[in-house]
Amino acid sequence: MFLMGIYDALVLPCNGIITGIQVMLGAHYCNYPTLFYFSGVLPCVGFYGVMAVCALLALDRFLEMCFPKIASKAFSGNRAYFWMLFPICFQIYAGFELLCVFNINVYAMNPDPFFLIHGMENNINMTYQAFIICGEMLVAPVIHALMYYIEFPMFVEVFAHLSWISMHANLMF
């Protein structure tokens, strides 16, 4: 329960205060992408962590009621701290998989920051951009995997390496 309180203390300012200010200002993802990104990451990661803590508490309560001897062996002493690693590891894994960004058009967290923004739906430039980004993320691993079996010319290997570097570098911006 204490861990859930820590999650709440970290998540509520992003979910309540920052999103309220964003609505009052009418700010959208394009205005402050870094702020929107981090104020979306923290609630998502916290949500997954809280859900894992709730599942852990349910398991603890179930074992306490049905199998008290097993519960005392599993959760007694410092073993409770070991069990708390499960929500933390789960939030690190799952929390960064599906990120949500607050969208002022629907007043809620949404995985698509451009949802319900007129002019951004069916935008051919967005399609080209997505194709290029997905293409570079496909080229590097495929060429590197094929390098184990096929000898490529030097320019292909250099292209694969540059593609690998750009694949990691573009995620930072």
Protein Blocks (a to p, Z undefined) as FASTA:
>chain_A
ZZmmmmmmmmmmmmmmmmmmmmmnopafklmmmlmmmmmmmmmmmmmmmmmmmmmmmmmm
mmmmmmmmlmmmmmgcjllmmmmmmmmmmmmmmmmmmccdddfklopacfblkgoiahja
opfklmmmmmmmmmmmmmmmmmmmmmmmpccdfklmmmmmmmmmmmmmmmmZZ
